[in-house]
Amino acid sequence: MLVEHSKGNLFTLQLKSSKKQYIWEFQLNGEPQKIELFDSKLSGKKKVLKNGIVECELVCDESFFRNFTLNGHNCTIIQCGDKNELRIDNQTFDHLYNLERNKQFFSSNPEPTSSFFTAKSN
């Protein structure tokens, strides 16, 4: 298992040459969340888990797009080229993560400042 990309709370694992697993871990409104996407390029199978519970399983030949709600927030997983991106209330996960990191960095209080989104850091 090769860790292809690790950014604090987004992990992309190369399971086989044609399979990837995306894992997003964060807190939303103070509650821990984990979203997983299993993506097979060869068969086109996609499986989304929301906190360990299967949200959907499907086969798609075209670009992948999936909407769901999480603690009252609109979430979307969308395929962007060869990668997949999580959006929460139409804000990219990377943007929310960096916003939270900047708030913590520039604040005199080292604790998370947002009750909406807190990224899990390694």
C-alpha positions in Angstrom: 0.0 0.0 0.0 1.6 3.3 -1.1 0.6 6.6 0.4 0.4 8.8 -2.6 -0.7 12.1 -1.0 -1.1 13.0 2.7 -2.2 16.5 3.7 -3.1 16.4 7.3 -6.5 14.9 6.9 -6.8 13.8 3.3 -5.2 10.6 2.4 -5.1 9.0 -1.0 -4.0 5.4 -0.9 -3.0 3.5 -4.0 -4.5 0.0 -3.3 -3.7 -1.6 -6.7 -2.6 0.0 -10.0 -6.2 0.7 -10.9 -7.7 1.3 -7.4 -7.5 4.3 -5.1 -9.0 5.0 -1.7 -9.6 8.6 -0.6 -10.2 9.3 3.1 -11.3 12.7 4.5 -11.2 13.1 8.3 -12.4 16.2 10.0 -14.8 17.6 12.6 -18.0 19.3 11.5 -19.9 21.3 14.1 -17.7 19.6 16.7 -18.5 16.1 15.6 -15.8 13.8 14.1 -16.5 12.8 10.5 -14.9 10.3 8.1 -15.7 10.2 4.4 -14.2 7.4 2.3 -14.3 6.9 -1.5 -13.1 3.7 -3.1 -12.4 4.3 -6.8 -11.7 1.6 -9.4 -10.5 3.0 -12.7 -10.6 -0.4 -14.5 -14.2 -1.4 -13.6 -15.6 2.1 -13.0 -16.9 1.1 -9.6 -17.3 3.7 -6.9 -18.2 3.3 -3.3 -18.8 6.1 -0.8 -18.8 5.5 3.0 -20.0 8.2 5.4 -18.7 7.4 8.9 -18.4 3.7 8.0 -21.9 3.4 6.5 -22.3 2.8 2.8 -23.7 6.0 1.2 -23.7 4.6 -2.4 -22.2 2.0 -4.6 -22.4 2.5 -8.4 -20.6 2.0 -11.7 -20.0 5.1 -13.8 -18.2 5.4 -17.1 -18.2 9.2 -17.0 -17.2 11.8 -14.4 -18.2 10.9 -10.9 -20.5 13.3 -8.9 -22.3 12.5 -5.7 -24.3 14.8 -3.4 -25.2 13.9 0.2 -25.9 15.7 3.5 -23.7 15.6 6.7 -25.0 17.2 9.9 -27.2 19.5 7.9 -24.5 20.5 5.5 -24.5 19.9 1.7 -21.6 17.7 0.7 -20.4 16.8 -2.8 -17.7 14.4 -4.0 -16.7 15.4 -7.6 -14.2 14.0 -10.0 -11.7 16.6 -11.1 -9.5 15.1 -13.8 -7.7 12.1 -12.2 -8.5 13.1 -8.6 -11.7 13.4 -6.5 -12.5 16.4 -4.4 -14.8 16.8 -1.4 -16.8 20.0 -1.1 -18.8 21.1 2.0 -21.4 23.8 1.3 -19.7 24.3 -2.0 -16.3 25.1 -0.4 -13.5 22.7 -1.3 -12.1 20.6 1.5 -8.6 22.0 0.9 -9.9 25.6 1.2 -11.6 24.8 4.5 -8.6 23.0 5.8 -6.2 25.9 4.9 -8.7 28.5 6.3 -8.8 26.6 9.6 -5.0 26.2 9.7 -4.5 30.0 9.0 -7.0 30.9 11.8 -5.0 28.7 14.2 -1.6 30.0 13.1 -2.5 33.7 13.4 -4.6 33.4 16.5 -3.1 33.8 20.0 -5.3 30.9 21.0 -3.9 27.6 19.7 -7.2 25.9 19.9 -9.4 25.6 16.8 -11.4 28.8 16.3 -14.2 27.4 14.1 -17.1 25.5 15.4 -18.1 24.6 11.8 -15.0 22.8 10.5 -11.9 21.5 12.1 -9.4 19.5 10.2 -7.6 16.6 11.9 -3.9 17.1 11.8 -1.2 14.4 12.0 
